[in-house]
Amino acid sequence: MSSAEVEELRAAFKARYHNFQLLLSANNKTLELMSEMEQALRGNQPFGMSFIRANCTAISVNVFRIIQNLDQLAPGKYQNLYERFRIIQEQINNVLSQKRETIGEDLVLPFASIDKHMADQVGRKMANVGEVKNRLHLRVPSGFVISSLGYRKFYEHNDLQAEIDRRLQASTVEQLDQLYALSADIQQLIIRSEVPEELQTAIMDAYRDLENEAGPGCKVSMRSSALGEDAAGTSFAGQYRSQLNVSADNLIQAYKEIVASKYSLQAISYRLNRGILDEDIAMCVGCMVMINAVAGGVIYSRNPLNIRDDSIFINSVWGLPKSVVDGSVASDLFVVSREEPLKIIRRDIKEKEYKFVCYPEEGVCRMDVTGEKHTLPSLDDDQVMQLADMALKLEDYYGSPQDIEWAIDQNGSIFVLQCRPLVQSGGEEERFQKAGESAAAEGEVLLEGGATASPGVAYGPVFVVKKNSDTLQFPMGAVLVTPQALPRVAALLNRAVAVVTEQGSVAGHLANVAREFGVPALFGMKDATEVLKNDEYVTVDADGLRVYKGRIEPLLEKAPPKKNLMEGSQVYDILKDVMQYITPLNLLDPDSLDFRPRNCLTFHDITRFSHEKSVKEMFNFGSEHHFSERASKQLFVDVPMQWWVINLDDGFKEDIEGKFVMLDNIVSIPMLALWEGINAVPWAGPPPVDTKGFMSVLWEATTNPALDPSMDSPYINRNYFMISRNFLSLNSRFGFHFSTIEALVGERPHENYISFQLKGGAADFQRRLRRALFVGSILEEFGFRAEVKEDGVFARLEGYDEEYMKEKLKILGYMIMHTRQLDMVMSNDASYYHHRTKIMNDLHNVVIPGPSQKRDGSANAR
């Protein structure tokens, strides 16, 4: 072979290697994205459609790159993969493009024509109002609803949905300040938009009909009634805007502001946490004659904190019920036993310092309650009994506990303003108790008293929120301490572990959402914002009405695990539907006749097929081209495994003939460092394994010292080094454990990096996960950035000098030898810590004896 022919083949090899590396990079990225999607389904962190769409797009791009690079490795050989890609992509697009159809033909509907079956047209809140008025014949203010069709017409007239979708997709909403800016941006977009003339006319015609019934110039309250609002388990309590005492002149502007409140900070956060599709929420708006209430409030037809307590809880204040639902005033509480005859069994009368009333012209104002009235009950016994009887009728009609907003007008008539399913706290048997009956724990009590708004126990650092700027800085996992239980701080409930307020009603919106989210909440804790200091760690016992200094373990041990709010939601189900075309792996055995492109049913199948074939194509290069000096050489060492080396460029001291290469002929800096770690401590063989629950074939495979799995694959079972002087790529399989190490190590620290991945195992998922956490925690102690996704560990180190990088490669060499098969014994803490102690001793005393210090190159870390 001439020199020109050799150089031509070397160039061809480097081109192939380049495509192989691009394929591996795309493959690794695809698997990372798949792990992120799997973790989203398993975990408790919220995600929205932007997460799903972004990940689906990124996976599609990377899978297509995999196919393209495989095509470069083996031109025309696997063309069918393109067609399989197109079909799978089309299936994913069909899931993502599903849209809710608007039902109904009316832009505006009067209450008289509405019932509970019209929730798709008027929203569940107003559908319930119509049902109460027309079927139960209870007093409801007259009114009408601007329908979901009206909302769609408004959006279509301004092409709002497309523009909002664009802004949502373009924004990163992980930080609260970014979410706040996005919220304000979209709300202003909607408020500045024009309501189409057809819809304006329908609204004003409906208002004139209302004037004929209620009198000229009547004012209205305008309330959100979005699709999905007030449904069981997703109340949206206080997340959208209401406008009270609105005149005819401001109907259209108030309508736009309520529609815009779909994108309030708390509403966006709520939908994200509950997995509700943004585009499916049509914002209907109810308009009802304004009741200038003498008294108002909220009824719970049963105890919201104890599903065994069927007493009726009536919360009441002077004036409009606004101060009860927004938690701004302490409310009177009347508890009524439902046993016949009905009987008031508890009265808790609070000092009511102010009330909300209607301005004569428009809007509402806060007035001081003067004289002795602020200490008097806001209801007499007869009114309490009427309200209790009304609550029983509503609960009996709907067949479940109800949360009812009500008002009493100047004539003493009781009106139902709203009715929705009651959110009740459930849980372990020992937690069914009345608020305040939790056993006291030993520890320093910082605060005591108040009322349980949402039960439970939590621990974390205090963060006091007094103004909007505080809200934007609220950290994950903190205890939210705030003066008032205002609905707007509900945007923080996905971050807060507990809530403590100085004022607030347990019947308010924030309490309602806290119970939905399972966040312990204590309201009415006097001086909380002064006593509790930022960053001070406390335990909040909402059941026991106490805040303790530090961590109170006996209480925290009884705290139930936080529920996954996403599970069963629209967005959660869409992710599940999408993932059936992405993550399932059907192609398991590369030696099977079914291991073909036509049988790739998912993107995971395509990546699995392409990776297996790319390895084959890559390592067949030498034999296909009779290129012996560049073919893989078996490393001649006394180790019970096969190690093969491919010299990509200058990894050998000199070119050699024959099938074997001696270690002293290797000059690759990263390979030699890794090999030093591999051989630092002899492997003692598989650890003793409890065989319970494992199939015998797995037992045989995992106890084989030669690590030869029962289903042999000639390419994947060998351990391949691809090297140059400064580069290393190791793809290895030990039994059922797959690992990849890539490293670039040389004289330029800013170019140096190490990338490590470990995945797989023969044990169950929990043991594999435990092994992954085990490995990740050790690597982090030695300076790696390690991340655990599912049962895999992904670690990286970059930007350090050559000596430092070589030291870390020794650690990896030791780890890939001595952590294989450890998943089989990761069944308890004792085993975990036994093996961790042994490994740490080996690393510190044998592999890298002496202190591990960052060297001069650390300044160049990226």
Phi, psi and omega in degrees: 000130183285164178299321179296319180293321178297314180296324178296318179292322177298318178297319179297320180296315180297323177296317179295317180298322178299314178295323178296317178295320176297320178296315180297321179297314179294323179296314180297318179296320179298316180294324176297316180296319177299319178297320178299320180290321177295319179296324178300321179288328182276329191269189183248005180277135181289155174211155181240187181295332179296322176297314182296311183295318181297316181291321177297318179296313181297320178295316179301315180298314183289324177294321178296321177296321177301313180297316180299316181289327174295324178295327176288325178291322182222079187307125174075357187282331185233044183300332182297341179297329179297319180291319178296321177300314182299317182294315181295319179298320179296321178296319178294316180299324179297321178293317185286340185262004179295134181226147177283132178275138176287133181252142176105163183237002185252134176284327182223139180229131176286152179306325185299340183251014186249140170220183188293344181278000184253024183300329180290341180262325187236002184081152185294325182300310181284333175297320177294320178300314178297321179296315180297321182287315191265339182251318179269343178059035170274159182292125174225134177304145177294152181179190179211170181233132170277117198279175176296328176296318177300319177299313180298320180297318178299314180294315182295323181300327182250006184050045187287319187298317180297318181290321178294317177302319180298316182290323177295316181292328185277351186255146171261117188249029179284329180262142184296325180294324177292320179295321179297315180297318178297317179301310181297321181298311183289323179297318179294324176303316182290315183297327180282350184281158184267132173281126183301147185304321180301318181286320177301317180297317181296320180295313183291326175296318179295324179294320180296324175296325178292322176299321180298332182269318188255351179112150181301140176071017181299144176267157181231155166261137181244123186235142174296147173213060184292152174299130182094342178288142180066018172282160179299124177087345177224077188284332189057026186304120176072007184277336179250170186270148168237146178239123184256144174057055183266135178272169180301325184296336186247013181300314186291317179296318179297322177301313181296322181293324178289319176300318180296332181293352170303336182247025170297158182304314182290328180289319177299314180297318181298312181298319180298314182289331181264000175068041183256132183293125179300314186289345179272354183267096172275131184266097171278158182225124177269138177238114180233150181304133184287129174262115177278087196287143168283320177211156179198172180169208185225139174247134166254119184289348172214170180292119181290344184258357184207107185289352177270349182262112182263017176295156179263128183250118182246119178254130189217148174221166170288145176081208184291149178290358182309318185288343173281312187286333177264001173072020186271347181226140173293132186251154172293147177234128175239125178250126185242128174283136182274358176294138181285135352283154179304142185214135175284118183253353179202136173232129177231095186265122184259164171281120183252100191284333179210169180216162176257133178226166180277135168292149178299323183277302184188153178082182181232160178222159178262128181239145174291143173269114188259168178066202182280355183299330184291344176255356181275153175298140179279354177225146169268172187298324180295319178295321177301316181293321177298318180293320178296318178297319178297320179297319179296320178297317180292317179297318180296321182292316183274345176076018179202160178303145185236152176246112192238126172264137186217166176210150175246124183277183184297339180268000180088007179279139181264130180241140171272124179259336185193149179209128181212164178300140180278133173276115179250145176278132175234174179159209183294153185302321184290348180267000175279096183205165176283149180303137178091358182262008177294141180296138179293143179251157176286137181149165181282119181272121179272321180218150180210142179118209180073204182219145178282113176269328176210127187285166175129178181226140180208160182227139177174177179281144179287140169222116184271129179245112178244338182219170185301323181295329175295320181303318184290342181258006186295125184274159176293135174083016181263164173269119181280119178241123187211152183297314185236151179274065183279142182302332186294335180282359174299340177297343183263357187293336176284346179258330186279144173268340178198165180229134174229126180234156177279325178230160176146153181256136177291351176264003183280173183297318183297319178299319180300313182289325177300321178292321176300318184277351182070032180260119178303139183216132175243121180250154177076029178270098185302136176065021183300320183287345177265321183286318183271125185255146178307137177075358176282128182277131183222159170249123179261117176253091184293328179292319184270001178058043181220150170239121183256152172283134176075196185263123179253092189300318180303326177285316184293332179297333182271353182292130179288155177296147180291133183283154178274102183293337183285329188301130180086356180279171180300311183294319178301314181293325177295317178299317178300317181294319180295319187291342177293343176258001184243304194263333181301141180247113181259333181269098186258321187251108182294344179269357180284151176294340180278355181280077185221158180304321184296340180263010175281106184261346181222167175296328178295321176300317181297317180294319179297313180298313184294321180296315180298316182288327180294321176299315179298313181295321181296314186275354174271356187301311183300314182291325180293327184253008181052046188251071191298324184286349177244005179284164179291142180243139177281131180286125184271095180218159181268070180225137185284045176212160177264125177240127181240144185233132173244121180273106184286328183206285186228038181276344177259148175297321177206153177294143183230155175267166174087184188267347189242154174231136179273152182299326182287355175265359179270128177241009179291118183300310181292325180294318181294323178294316179298317182295327177298321177289323179299323185259005185296318182228122181300140178286131184275002182097175183298141176290155176302134188238136171283118187276356184301132176084000181252143177289150185297329180293324177290323177300315180297317184293318187279347177257009179279113183300332180280356178057042181257100183298161185294330178256099187283139172229117190298340184263321187277335184281337175283157180252115190253124167264127168247123193223154159226187183301321185248358186240147176217134168228115179248121172246117186224156173225122173249106183061241181257017184250127182252134177221149178226133174231128172237138181211142170235116186226120179202203186279347182257099185304322184293345176264345186287139175204157172227132176235132184227137175224138176222131184207158173101196183131165183258350182277180178289170187300317184298321179289321178296319178298318180297319177296319179298316178297322178302307181295315181300319182294323179292315180297323179297325178296338181254023169095357178284149166271109186245140178226134178256123176232119187056233181261017183252151174246131178236117184230151182211149176215137183205156170086012181252168184287172187300314183297319179296318180293321178297321178299318181290328176293325175300318179299315179296320178302314177298316186295319182291337177278320192257358175254357176294139178069001176293338177302332183291340182244012180274056186260343182205169183295324183298315179295318180304307186286331175299309182290327179295317179299316181298314182294316180297322176297315178300314184296315184284327187261337184240308187289310179227068183300143181096166183295139177267111184243143172290137184259189187304329184294346183299335180293341182265008181300140182281000000 
